[in-house]
Amino acid sequence: MAFIKTIQPSESEGEVRAMFERQQKSWGFVPNYAKVFCHRPEVMARWARLLAEIRRPMDDRRFELATFAAAHELKNTACTLEHGKQLGRIIGPEAVVSLGRGETSPELSEAELAIAAFARKIANDASAITAEDVEGLKAHGLGDAEIFDIAAAAAGLAFFT
């Protein structure tokens, strides 16, 4: 639910109508988050391009792991469910439930558990990230670019939330 006045899809025109039609085509309905962008449809377009670039270097497993962990940390039900569903297709729904409970799962490596913890920390308070947090990921074999990708995915989800 938005706390600002939005334009209803049936009352929209021009770029706003085109944005709503793309959302309708993609989701089968116009999500509430899209309605808020009615005041700045160009921001929605740029946001979509940024998200595509954040996601591009990551495989689906890592992207969904990072975004699920961030969404869950932020208690964003819609994003937790959607990214959990996508992650569940990769690692199985039981493993996603375990991850949500903070438990280990044989489907997730120690590196992946560390990635999830890092993404949660980014979402909760990015300013609390320490050199030790980054070194912990490097100890699992991740490079600087991969760590940046995880941080960007979690931060992007946090911004969107």
C-alpha positions in Angstrom: 0.0 0.0 0.0 1.3 3.4 -0.9 1.0 6.4 1.3 1.1 8.8 -1.6 -1.6 9.3 -4.1 -1.1 7.2 -7.2 -2.7 7.1 -10.6 -4.9 4.1 -11.2 -4.0 2.1 -14.3 -7.4 2.7 -15.9 -6.9 6.5 -15.6 -3.3 6.6 -16.8 -2.0 8.0 -20.1 1.2 8.1 -22.1 4.4 6.8 -20.5 2.6 5.9 -17.3 0.1 3.8 -19.2 2.9 2.1 -21.2 4.7 1.3 -17.9 1.5 -0.1 -16.4 0.8 -2.2 -19.5 4.4 -3.7 -19.3 3.8 -4.6 -15.6 0.4 -6.1 -16.5 1.9 -8.2 -19.2 4.8 -9.3 -17.0 2.9 -10.1 -13.8 -0.7 -10.5 -15.0 -1.6 -7.5 -12.8 -0.1 -4.1 -11.9 1.8 -4.5 -8.6 1.5 -1.9 -6.0 5.2 -1.0 -6.3 4.6 -0.1 -9.9 1.8 2.2 -9.1 4.1 4.4 -6.9 6.3 4.9 -10.0 3.4 6.6 -11.7 4.9 10.0 -10.8 8.2 9.1 -12.4 7.9 6.3 -15.0 11.4 7.1 -16.3 12.8 6.2 -12.9 11.1 2.8 -13.1 12.7 2.2 -16.5 16.1 3.2 -15.2 15.6 1.1 -12.1 14.8 -1.9 -14.3 18.0 -1.4 -16.3 20.1 -1.0 -13.1 18.6 -4.2 -11.7 19.4 -6.0 -14.9 23.0 -4.9 -14.7 23.3 -5.9 -11.0 22.0 -9.3 -11.9 23.9 -9.8 -15.1 27.3 -11.1 -13.7 25.6 -13.4 -11.2 24.2 -16.9 -11.8 20.6 -17.4 -10.7 21.5 -19.4 -7.6 23.7 -16.7 -6.1 21.4 -13.8 -7.1 18.3 -15.5 -5.6 20.3 -16.5 -2.5 21.4 -12.9 -1.9 18.1 -11.3 -2.7 16.1 -13.9 -0.7 18.4 -13.3 2.4 18.1 -9.5 2.1 14.3 -9.6 1.6 13.8 -12.0 4.5 16.0 -9.8 6.7 13.9 -6.7 5.8 10.7 -8.7 6.4 9.4 -7.8 2.9 6.8 -10.6 2.4 6.3 -10.1 -1.3 10.0 -10.2 -2.2 10.8 -13.0 0.3 8.1 -15.1 -1.3 9.1 -14.4 -4.9 12.9 -14.8 -4.4 12.2 -17.8 -2.1 10.1 -19.4 -4.8 12.9 -18.8 -7.4 15.6 -20.1 -5.0 13.4 -23.1 -4.2 13.4 -24.1 -7.8 17.2 -24.3 -7.6 17.9 -25.7 -4.2 14.5 -27.1 -3.1 11.8 -25.5 -1.0 12.9 -27.3 2.2 16.4 -25.7 1.9 14.8 -22.3 1.5 12.7 -22.8 4.7 15.9 -23.9 6.5 17.7 -20.8 5.3 14.8 -18.6 6.4 15.0 -20.2 9.9 18.7 -19.5 10.0 19.5 -23.2 9.9 22.0 -25.1 7.8 21.0 -27.3 4.9 23.0 -29.9 2.9 21.9 -28.1 -0.3 23.9 -25.0 0.8 27.7 -24.8 1.0 29.5 -23.0 3.8 30.3 -20.3 1.2 26.6 -19.9 0.4 25.7 -19.6 4.1 28.3 -16.9 4.4 26.9 -15.1 1.3 23.4 -15.2 2.9 24.7 -13.8 6.2 26.6 -11.0 4.3 23.5 -10.1 2.3 21.4 -10.0 5.5 24.0 -7.7 7.1 24.0 -5.4 4.1 20.2 -5.2 4.2 20.0 -4.6 7.9 22.8 -2.0 8.2 25.3 -1.7 5.3 27.4 0.7 7.4 28.1 -2.2 9.8 30.0 -4.2 7.2 33.7 -4.7 8.3 36.9 -5.7 6.6 36.5 -9.0 8.5 33.1 -9.6 6.8 34.7 -9.2 3.4 37.7 -11.3 4.4 35.3 -14.0 5.5 33.9 -14.2 2.0 37.3 -14.2 0.5 38.2 -17.1 2.8 35.5 -19.0 0.9 37.1 -18.2 -2.4 35.1 -15.2 -3.5 36.8 -12.4 -5.3 36.3 -8.6 -4.9 34.0 -8.4 -7.9 31.8 -11.3 -6.6 31.6 -9.6 -3.2 30.6 -6.4 -4.9 27.9 -8.2 -6.8 26.4 -9.7 -3.7 26.5 -6.3 -1.9 24.9 -4.6 -4.9 22.1 -7.3 -5.1 21.3 -7.0 -1.4 21.5 -3.2 -1.5 19.3 -3.0 -4.5 16.7 -5.1 -2.8 16.9 -3.0 0.3 16.4 0.2 -1.8 13.4 -1.3 -3.5 11.9 -2.4 -0.2 
